[in-house]
């Protein structure tokens, strides 16, 4: 894979997929990270499929600092963010998500 950013993105997808599989969940990677979703259909959207959820993975060298700091504040479990005229987004740590998923799937 010659493009460094594509390789780094693939690494994030792979490590995320492996984490969920090792934790006992069904998790698969979309063919070519969903690049062919228009030709292959909805089943190939997103980067990963975790149980019935579509997961998009984004990796950047920098740019998420604010989110990490805000989530760390008061040891919060969930961070809510919203851009003007956009819906709220909920962010949570992998530990919190794993706890919720284990409860939801009785694992």
C-alpha positions in Angstrom: 0.0 0.0 0.0 2.0 3.0 -1.2 -0.1 5.8 0.3 1.0 6.4 3.9 -2.4 7.8 5.0 -4.3 4.8 3.5 -1.9 2.5 5.3 -2.5 4.3 8.6 -6.2 4.2 8.1 -6.1 0.5 7.4 -4.1 0.0 10.6 -6.8 1.7 12.6 -9.5 -0.4 11.0 -7.6 -3.6 11.5 -6.8 -2.9 15.2 -10.4 -1.8 15.9 -11.8 -4.9 14.2 -9.4 -7.2 16.1 -10.3 -5.5 19.5 -14.1 -6.2 18.9 -13.5 -9.7 17.7 -11.3 -10.5 20.7 -14.0 -9.0 23.0 -16.5 -11.5 21.6 -18.4 -9.4 19.1 -19.0 -10.0 15.4 -17.0 -7.4 13.5 -16.0 -7.4 9.8 -14.2 -4.9 7.6 -16.0 -3.6 4.5 -14.3 -4.4 1.2 -11.9 -1.6 0.3 -13.2 0.4 3.3 -16.5 1.0 1.6 -14.9 2.5 -1.5 -17.3 0.5 -3.8 -20.5 1.1 -1.8 -22.2 2.7 -4.8 -21.5 -0.4 -6.9 -21.9 -3.1 -4.2 -24.8 -1.6 -2.1 -25.5 -0.6 1.5 -23.9 -3.8 2.9 -20.5 -2.3 1.9 -20.9 1.2 3.4 -18.6 2.3 6.2 -15.3 0.9 7.2 -16.4 -1.8 9.7 -19.6 -3.6 10.7 -19.8 -4.2 14.4 -22.9 -6.4 15.1 -25.6 -4.3 13.4 -23.7 -1.0 13.6 -21.8 0.7 10.7 -18.5 2.1 11.9 -16.5 4.8 10.2 -12.8 5.0 11.3 -10.9 8.3 11.0 -7.2 8.7 11.9 -5.3 12.0 11.9 -1.9 13.0 13.2 -3.5 15.9 15.1 -6.8 17.7 15.2 -8.7 15.7 17.9 -6.9 17.2 20.8 -10.0 19.1 22.0 -12.1 16.0 22.1 -9.5 14.0 24.1 -9.2 16.9 26.6 -12.9 17.4 27.0 -13.5 13.7 27.5 -10.8 13.6 30.1 -12.3 16.5 32.0 -13.9 15.3 35.3 -13.3 11.7 34.0 -16.4 11.9 31.8 -17.9 8.8 30.3 -19.6 10.5 27.4 -18.9 13.7 25.5 -21.6 15.6 23.6 -20.6 17.9 20.8 -22.6 19.9 18.4 -21.7 22.3 15.5 -24.2 25.1 14.8 -27.2 23.9 12.8 -26.0 20.3 13.1 -27.3 17.4 15.3 -25.6 16.4 18.5 -22.8 13.8 18.4 -22.0 11.6 21.3 -18.4 10.5 21.8 -17.3 7.9 24.3 -14.1 6.0 25.2 -13.6 2.5 24.0 -13.9 1.3 27.6 -17.3 2.9 28.0 -18.5 1.6 24.6 -17.3 -1.9 25.5 -19.2 -1.8 28.8 -22.4 -0.6 27.0 -22.1 -3.2 24.2 -21.5 -6.1 26.7 -24.7 -5.1 28.5 -26.7 -4.7 25.3 -25.5 -8.0 23.8 -25.3 -9.9 27.2 -21.6 -10.8 26.6 
